[in-house]
Amino acid sequence: MAVGKDGRRIVAENRKARHAYFIEDDLEAGIMLQGSEVKALRQGGANIAESYASVEGGELWLINAYIPPFKQAKTWGHEERRRRKLLVNARELAKLHQGVSREGMTIVPLELYFNPKGVAKLKIGVAKGKKMADKRETEKARDWARDKARLLRARG
């Protein structure tokens, strides 16, 4: 597990999200987990790359996130890809619903982590899909920034 900013222990990261989407807004959400899921997250191996969030019936749900089974739980374990409820306040939920109702917007998970208090949190973003030309432009800008840093380092 990597340690991020502010003492967060990052469990899973969705690196593809920044490549495939323009992230317009992000926020932190709590996540309702079973005991075996929390223990499995602490061991690592979770994957949020293929998952997404959806507003359904006035609630926010995380769909298709993978949390590996906890071997010691045996009989009282959990489903690996079950729907998990995300906890946000009403104002944030309304803002997310408004963002998704616009054309081409979706809610993507960016990071799953434990905050310094040891509580599991999910960083989600309201995003708009990139087209192929946008992806190439982003890659070109990133390559130029890398080459520029290399040139400045060589001269200085």
Salt bridges, closest charged atoms under 4 A:
GLU13 OE1 - ARG15 NE 3.75
ASP25 OD2 - LYS95 NZ 3.09
ASP26 OD2 - LYS123 NZ 3.24
GLU37 OE1 - ARG82 NH2 2.85
GLU37 OE2 - ARG84 NE 2.97
GLU50 OE1 - ARG81 NH2 3.66
GLU56 OE1 - ARG83 NH2 2.83
GLU59 OE2 - LYS85 NZ 3.09
GLU111 OE1 - ARG8 NH1 3.15
ASP143 OD1 - ARG146 NH1 3.17
ASP147 OD1 - ARG150 NH1 3.24
